[in-house]
Amino acid sequence: MAEGLRPFRLRGRGGPQKFGVAAGSLRGLLRKGCRLLQVPLAGSRLCLYEDGTELTESYFRALPPQTELVLLGPGESWRGCASDIEQFLAAFSSQRDAVVEAARKLLSDERAPRRQKLLADLIHNLSENILAEERGDDEKWFEARDAYKGIIDLMSDKLKSVKYNGCYFDRREEEAARLCTTEGWFSCQGPFDRDDCPCKHSINPYSNRESRILFSTWNLDHIIEKKRAVVPELAEAVKTRDGREVNWEYFYQLLFTVHNLKLVHIACHKKTNHNLSCDKTKIYRKGKQNHEIS
């Protein structure tokens, strides 16, 4: 009997737009994704958006619905959040002239004082040494770029050394084991603005097949949000480090481990701004440490 269709969120390597695609097998999802994004099927593959783990058929069957995936064409690669940072920096660098020109046009017609100031500040910041193309033209910009690349490389090496922290269910069960008060029981930890789940959601997925299916709808939610808080804070830390050493392992912990995750029943997973930020005392290292990958 054919497996039931499950929905996934799919995007390509080159853009942020996401598409809803339903499939019952990895091969079926790959075929649909290639047709949708106009990517050749030969040599293409699917990986997790979060950390770049490449999917196998057995891994695909373990994924919960609505998992975000990236379709890679022949020769393309994806390193999760690190790839997003690289794309952002590359896009910003190549489009800076156009952004400045667009801001100037808006400023010429703007009458509101506050918006005038915002546009003027944007133009000033983007235009500062805009023609610098060699290291000697803008040493600080090139140092920041090198620092970004160094941190991304360290995170990538760390992920590889720990085999990308295991599969999705390994992380789910590790988190659940830490949260549960009774062996085998998983407890909802949402929403964020209360001490615990108001509906007292709990489940023992080991009890029967139906419970395991239901448990697949539960989510792991980032406490400190990746895109709204962690990645911007990392970018700011590199930019303003002023000789200090960025504590990349703290950001790695927030991005790629269960430290920054809570187990949430789908009904309690509120997709709103959590308004939580990184710990300012952990952004930089207190003392000189080596970069050994453990």
SVG drawing of the C-alpha trace seen along z (x, -y; Angstrom):
<svg xmlns="http://www.w3.org/2000/svg" viewBox="-6 -67 53 69">
<polyline fill="none" stroke="black" stroke-width="0.4" points="0.0,0.0 1.4,-3.4 2.5,-5.6 0.4,-8.6 1.4,-12.1 3.1,-14.4 3.6,-18.1 7.1,-19.7 8.4,-23.3 10.9,-23.3 13.2,-26.0 16.1,-26.2 19.8,-26.9 19.6,-30.3 16.6,-32.1 14.5,-32.4 11.1,-31.7 9.5,-28.5 7.0,-26.2 4.6,-23.6 5.2,-20.2 3.5,-16.9 5.1,-13.5 5.1,-10.0 8.7,-9.1 12.1,-10.8 12.2,-10.0 8.7,-11.4 9.6,-14.6 12.8,-15.0 11.0,-14.6 8.3,-17.1 10.9,-19.6 13.0,-19.4 9.9,-20.0 8.8,-22.9 12.2,-24.6 13.3,-23.6 16.4,-21.8 17.7,-18.7 16.9,-15.5 20.2,-13.8 22.6,-14.6 20.1,-16.5 19.4,-15.8 17.5,-17.1 18.9,-18.2 17.6,-19.8 17.5,-23.6 18.6,-23.8 22.0,-22.1 22.5,-20.7 22.1,-17.0 21.5,-15.2 18.4,-13.0 18.2,-9.3 14.9,-7.4 14.9,-6.1 15.7,-9.6 13.0,-11.1 10.4,-8.7 11.4,-9.9 10.8,-13.6 7.7,-15.4 5.4,-17.2 6.3,-20.8 10.0,-20.2 11.9,-22.9 14.2,-21.4 16.6,-22.7 16.8,-21.2 20.4,-21.1 21.2,-20.8 24.4,-19.1 27.5,-20.5 25.6,-22.7 26.1,-22.5 24.3,-23.7 25.7,-24.2 22.5,-25.4 22.6,-28.7 26.2,-29.3 25.1,-29.2 22.4,-31.8 25.1,-34.1 27.3,-33.7 24.5,-34.4 23.4,-37.5 26.9,-39.0 27.5,-38.3 24.1,-39.7 24.6,-42.8 28.0,-43.5 26.9,-43.1 23.7,-45.2 25.0,-48.0 25.2,-50.6 21.6,-49.9 20.4,-50.2 22.1,-53.6 20.6,-54.9 17.1,-53.7 17.5,-55.3 18.5,-58.6 15.4,-58.6 13.2,-57.9 14.9,-60.7 14.3,-63.3 10.5,-62.8 10.3,-62.1 8.8,-64.8 8.5,-63.0 11.5,-64.1 12.0,-60.7 12.0,-58.8 14.3,-61.4 16.8,-60.8 16.6,-57.0 17.2,-57.3 20.0,-59.8 21.7,-57.5 21.3,-54.5 22.9,-56.4 25.8,-57.6 26.5,-54.2 26.4,-52.4 28.3,-55.1 31.2,-55.1 34.2,-53.9 31.9,-52.3 34.6,-52.1 37.0,-50.1 37.9,-46.9 41.3,-46.0 42.3,-45.2 44.3,-48.4 41.2,-50.5 39.2,-49.3 41.1,-47.2 38.3,-46.9 35.7,-45.6 38.1,-42.9 38.9,-41.9 35.2,-41.5 34.7,-39.4 37.6,-37.2 36.3,-36.8 32.9,-35.8 34.5,-33.2 36.6,-31.9 33.6,-31.4 31.6,-29.7 34.5,-27.3 34.8,-26.5 31.1,-25.8 31.1,-23.7 34.1,-21.6 32.3,-21.2 29.1,-20.0 31.1,-17.5 33.1,-16.2 29.9,-15.4 28.1,-14.0 25.7,-17.0 24.5,-16.1 22.6,-13.1 19.2,-12.8 16.1,-14.8 14.7,-12.2 18.0,-11.8 17.8,-15.5 14.1,-15.2 14.6,-12.3 17.6,-13.9 15.6,-17.1 12.6,-15.1 14.8,-13.0 16.0,-16.2 12.5,-17.6 10.5,-14.7 9.7,-13.9 8.6,-10.3 10.6,-7.9 9.0,-7.7 6.7,-10.7 7.2,-13.9 5.9,-17.2 5.0,-20.3 7.1,-23.3 5.2,-26.1 4.1,-28.9 7.0,-31.2 5.2,-33.8 4.1,-31.2 5.9,-28.9 4.5,-25.8 1.9,-24.5 -1.6,-25.8 -3.2,-22.7 -0.8,-20.3 0.0,-18.4 2.0,-15.3 2.5,-12.0 4.2,-8.7 5.1,-7.9 6.5,-4.5 3.0,-3.2 1.6,-2.5 1.9,-3.3 -0.9,-5.9 1.0,-7.8 4.2,-7.8 2.3,-9.2 0.7,-11.9 4.1,-12.8 5.5,-13.4 3.4,-16.6 5.1,-18.1 7.8,-20.7 11.2,-21.7 11.1,-25.5 14.1,-27.8 13.9,-29.8 16.1,-32.5 15.1,-32.9 17.8,-32.1 16.9,-34.7 15.6,-37.4 18.1,-37.3 21.0,-34.8 22.3,-35.5 22.0,-39.3 23.7,-39.2 26.6,-37.2 26.9,-39.6 27.0,-42.6 29.5,-40.8 31.9,-40.3 31.5,-43.9 32.0,-45.5 34.5,-43.0 37.3,-45.7 40.1,-43.2 37.9,-40.8 37.4,-37.2 33.9,-36.2 32.7,-33.2 31.6,-31.2 30.9,-28.1 28.1,-30.0 26.5,-30.9 27.0,-27.3 25.2,-26.0 22.2,-28.3 22.1,-27.4 22.8,-23.7 22.2,-22.0 19.2,-21.3 20.4,-23.9 18.3,-26.5 15.3,-24.2 12.1,-23.5 9.6,-20.7 6.2,-22.1 2.9,-20.6 1.8,-21.9 -1.2,-23.7 1.1,-25.6 3.7,-26.5 3.1,-30.2 4.9,-31.5 5.4,-35.0 8.3,-37.1 9.6,-35.7 11.4,-38.9 14.3,-37.0 17.9,-37.9 21.4,-36.4 23.3,-36.6 25.5,-39.6 28.0,-38.1 28.7,-35.1 29.1,-36.8 32.9,-37.3 35.4,-35.0 36.7,-36.0 40.2,-34.6 42.3,-33.3 41.2,-29.8 42.2,-27.5 39.9,-26.4 40.2,-22.6 37.2,-20.8 36.0,-18.4"/>
</svg>
